[in-house]
Amino acid sequence: MDPISARLMARHPQKIDLSLDRIRALLAAVGDPQNRLAPVVHVAGTNGKGSTVALLRAMAEAEGLSVHVYTSPHLVRFNERIRLAGRLIEDRALTDILDRLEAVDGDITATVFEMTTAAAFVAMAETPADLALVEVGLGGVLDATNVITTPRLSVIAPVDLDHAEFLGTELVGIAREKAGILKSRRPAVIARQPDEVLAEIEAVAERVRAPLQVMGRDFDAWAERGGLTFQGEDRLLDLPQPTLAGPHQIANAGLAVAAALELGFSDKAIAQGLKTARWPARMQPLTTGPYAEQVRRVGAELWLDGGHNPHAARAVADAVMQLDLRSPRPLALIVGMLANKDAAGFLEAFRLTGAPVFTVAFEGACQDPATLVRAAQQAGLRAQPALSVGAALDAALREGAGRVLICGSLYLAGEVLAADPATWPT
């Protein structure tokens, strides 16, 4: 664990307690920095919001803008969560800000995520920039980032089931939570959604008079002739496909393009951003580090994805099957998941791949590998536990795998990337 994470976890409650009272009190004690940010794009959703932020950041920087970014969780180092004008926040600056916040925390007792969010807003307010991209942590209505009252633009990525213990198991209720980031008379761009989700988002938007642009109604995007076609109400753009791998990234790219056009970016900057965007652990081909070397010795491929719910799993399964159509190779899965995730639903998405599954543990509240084996077998997949990622790789390669996907958790992905400084996100 990196020193900043260790500090926060030692000094602040690690619980998730959805409320705005503590974060508001903490921010008020340091002068309400959230009200002094560069124009904010506030991004919610179940899956795809991080990729959408990464695409928008690349487009904005291609436009020549200086961009702040706040995302969560981090993969290797806490600093990944806060990017100031294009660069990860430095330890010294972050330590100073945390000192100042903890000096006023007192009886507030801010949680780890609330303290993190406050630190991000202080850092962003004190560093000049042209744009701030802020990703919701969990939900929307009571997420700590929702102290932003006048965003330049709100964005809602695809909404599906996740974090049931906090958001419930009804899509309409989850949609209502996500739609809580919509603000009075502030425009919003909405991804393609199930009908009941869109109806709820539209109802919230009508109440706050937030004008919406909805994918599939007001704009759309699709892969065509090796590129990306974007159709808006008044324009048709022929663009490059995003560098982010997988068919699901076409939809994320379309959402980002619509947001970029709302922000006034040029077609040239949008195209350049699609070609340069990077987002680690989202169908990421691993070509460096010890695990990549392990598979390279036998001519295999290694991929890494941190998606952790059934909706994400379906997108990733589709991506690996598309890879197989272009370049057939025997697939194997290495899977580790948090204890509170739907392992059966996640693994069911991979049933048609027929891939053998090797289950692993990682640091933290993860599911026992034997439990994951049973979930994989319920999905009709052969499965066995392994003592480590390295051991799982050895076993997969002995079975003749030519393509290995490590998946199931961002925490597992972080441990894989942490194995070599060459693969740390920068």
N, C-alpha and C positions, 0 to 999 in steps of 0.2 A: 504494500500500500504506500502511495506517495505521501510525503510529509504533510501537505495541505489537507488531504483527505483524512489522514490520521488525526490531525488537529481538530477538524470540524467534528468528526465522529466522537472524539473524546470530550468535547466541550458542549455539544448541542444534541437535543433529542433527535434520534434517527427515525422517529415515527412519521407516518404520513397522516397529517391532521388538516384536512382541507378547510381553510379559513383565511380570511383576509385581515383579521384584526391585528395579529402579531406583526405581519409584514408592514402594514400601514403604520403601526406605532414605531417600528424600527426605522423605517424610511423617514418618518416625520422627525425623528430625533437627529437625523443627519441632513435635514434640509430638503427632503422630498426630491431626491435626484431623478426619480422617474419622470418628473415634470420638466426636466431640462435635457432630455435626450434629443438626438437627431431624429428626424421623422422615422416613425416606427412601423415596420411590417410585423404584425403579430400573427403567428402561425399555430393553429391547433389541428387536431386530427388524431386518428388511431395509428395509421401507418402512412408512411410517405412524407411526413412533415419534415423530417431531417433532410431527406433527399431534395425536397422542394426548396428548403433553405439553402442547401449547398448550390443548387442550380441558380437560384436568385442571386446569391453572393457572387458567383462567377460572372453572371450577366452584369451586375452592378459594377464590378471591378473592371470589366471590359468596357463599360461606359465611362470609365475614368473616375468613378466615385470611390470615396474612402468609406469603408463599411465596418461597423461593429456587428458581432454575432454572439448570441447567447443560446446555447443548446445544452441538452442533457440526455443521458448521463455521459461521462467521459469513458474512454476506453482504457487508456494507460495512465495518463496524468490528469489531475484535476484541472490544470490550466487549459485543457482542450475546450472546456465549457465557455470560456470567455475569450473572444477574439477582438482585439482593439485595433481598429484601422488596419485590418489585414494580418495582424500578428498576434500569436497567443500571448496572453498576459504574462508578465514576468513574475517570478516568485517574490521578489522584493516588493513590487507594487501591490501584489495581492496580499502579502503579509501585512503591509501597512494599512490597507483598507480593512482587513479583518480585525486588526487591533482597534481601529477607530469604531467599528461596529460593535465589537464586543464590549467596548468601554461604555456603551449606552444601552446594551441589551438588558442588563439587570433583571428586573421582574418580568420583562417581556418573554424571555425564554424562547427565542426563535428556534425553529427546527433547522436541521442541516440545509434543507432545500431553501427555506426562507432566508437564511443567512447567505447562502450562495447567490440567490437572486438579488438580494440587497447589495452584495459585493459587486455583482455584475452591473447594476444600475449606477452605483457610485463611480465605478471605473469608466463606464460609458459616458456619464455626465461630465467627467473631468478630462476626457480626451476628445478633441475635435473629430468630427466625422460628418459625412453627408447622409448616412442612412444607418439605421439600426434594425437588424433582423432578430426577432425574439421568438423563440420556440416555447410553447406551453409545455410545462412539465407533465401534468396529469389532469385530464378533464378540461376545464375552461373557466366556469363560473367562479370557483373558489380557488383556482390555481394562483400561486403567489405572483405570477407574471401579470395577472389580470388587474393589477393596480394601474395599469396603463389605461388612461381614460380617453385619449384622443389619438388613436393610431392613424397614421397616414393611410393604411390599408390593413384589412383583416383577411386572412386566408384560412380556409378549412379544407384540409386534405381528407382522403377517404376515412369514413367513420365505420367502425365495426366493434365487435366485442373484445374487451380487454380490461384488466384491472376490475374484475367483477366485484371484488370485495369493497371497492370504493365507489364505483360508478353503477353497479347493478348489472342485471343480465337482460335488460330490455333496451333494444336499439333506440327507441324513441327517447327514453330517459337519457341515454348516453349522448344522443344528438342534442338534446336540450342543454346538457352540460357543455358540450363543445361550442354550441352557438352562443354561449355566454360571453364570448370575446367580441361579439358584434356590438358596435357602439353607435350612438345616435348620429345619423346622417353621415356616417363614415363608410366608404365603399368597401365591398368584400368580394372576394373571388372564391368560388366553391367548386371543389372537385365533383366528379360524377359520384352520386350517392344512391343507395337504395331509396325507393319511393317514400317510405315512411320517415327516413332520415331527412330527406330533402324537404318534406312537408313540415317537419318540426323546425328546421333551420329557417324556412321561409316564414313561418309563423312568428318566430322570434325577430327576424329581420323586419317584418311588418310592424311589430310593436315598437321597435326602436327607430324605425324609418331608415334602415341601412340599405342602400341600393346594392343589389346582388348581380353578379355575373356568374352563371352556372354552366359548368361543363356539360355538354350534351344538349344544351338548349341555346345558350348565347355564344358558345365557342366550342371547338372540339379539336382533337389532335389525333393523328394516326401515323403509323409507319407506312412509308410508300417509296418504292424504288431505292431502297437503301438509305432513305432520309426520313425526315419528320415533316409532315404537312400539318400546318395550323390553319384552321378556318375560324375567323372572327366574324362579327357582324358586318364589318366594312373592309376586311382585308383577307387575303389568302397568302400565306408565307410558305415557301419551300426552304426548309432548314435542315441542318445536319442532324443525325440521330445523336442523342446524348451519349457521352462516354460511359455513363453509369449503365451497368449491364442489366439485362432483363426486360421482357415486354412491359412489365409494370412501370418501368421508368419512362415509357412513352407518355403514359397518363400523367405522371409527376411532372414531366417536362412541359406538357401542355398546360398544366396548372401554373407552372412557373412562367411560361411565356405570357399567359393572360395577365398575371400579376405584373410582369415587366412592362407590358404595354400600358397597363393602368398607371404605372409609375413614369411613363414617358421615355423608356429606353429605346434606342435605335434598333432597327432590324439587324444591323451589323453587330452590335454588342450582344444581342440575344443569340445570334448564331455562334459568336465566339464563345459565349458562356456555356453553351451546350457542348462545345468541343473541349472545354478546359475544366469543367466541374469535376471535383473529386469528393467522395464521401466514404471514408473507410468502413469496412465490415458490412457493406451492403453489396452482395454479390461481387466481392473484391477478389480478383485473381492474385494469389500470393506467389511472388516470384523471388523473394529474398527471405533470408532468415533460415533457421535450422529446419523448420518443418518443410519449407519449400525445397531445401536441399535434399531432404529425406525422400521426397517424391520424385525430384528431378533425376536422382540416380537410376530410377527405373523407367524414366520417360513419361511419368504421369503428370497430371495437373492437380493443383490445389486451389480451392475456392473457400471463401469465408463470408458468412452472413450472420448478422445478429438478430434477425427477425425472430419473434418469440410467441406469436399467437397464430391461430389457424388462418386468419386472413393473410398474414405475412407469409405463412408456410405455403399457401396456395400460389402466391405470386412467385416465390422462390422455386417451387416445384415446376411451375410453368417455365421459368427461366432455364432450369437445368435440362428440361425436356427439349426446349428450343436449341440449347447447345448440342444436345445429342443428335438432333436432326441435321445440324450443320457439320458436326464432327463426332461421329459415334464413338463412345468409349464406355467401358463398364463403370458404373457409378457405385460409390460407397458413401455412406453418411456417417459422420461422427457427431453425436448429439449430446448436448448437456443443457439442462433447463433449470430455472428457478423453481422452488417448491410450489409456488402459488400459480404456476402456469398450467394450461390445458394441454398436457403432453399427448393425450389420445387424439385430440382434435388436430394438434400440430402434425403428428406423424401420419395421421390418416391422409393428409394432403399428398404424401409421398407414395401412397399405395401403388399407383400405376407405374412408378419407376422400378419397382421390384428390387430396389437397392438394399444390400445388407446394411444393418445399422450397428454401430459400435457406440456404446453409451459410456459417458465419462462424467466425473464430478469436477467441480471447480470450487474455489474459495468462496465461502458465503453460504446462504440458505438455498442450496441446490437440491434437486431431487436425487434420490439414491439411484445409481446406475441400474440396479436390479429392477426398480420400479419402472424406469424408462424402457427396459427390455420388455417387460410385460405390456406396456402401452404399444410398443412397436409390433409385438406379436399379435395384439388385438387388431392392428391395422393390416395384418397379413404379411408382415415383413420379418425376415430372419434377423435375429438380434443377439448380441452378446455384450457383456460389460467389459470394460478395459480399465487398467489401472491409471492410465494417463493418456493425453493426446498422442504422445509419441508412440506408446504401445498400441493405441487404436490405429494409428497410421501404419505401423508395421503389420498388424493383422489384416487391415484392408488391402495393403499391397501384396501380401502373401496370397490373398484370395484372387488377385489379378485385377484389382481396381485400376482403371486408367484415369479416372477423374474422382477426386475426393472432395466432398463438401463438408466443412465444419460449420455447424449451425445450431440454433436453438436459444442462444442467449447472447446479449451484448457483453455480459460479464465473462463468458467463455471466450468470446471474440477478443476481449481486452487481454486476457491471459495469453492468448496465442500471439497477439501483436507485441505484447510486452517481452516476449522471449528474445528479441534482438532489437537494439536501438535503431537499426536500419528500417524497422517496420513500425516505429512509433509514429502516430499521427502528428503532423506539424502544421 
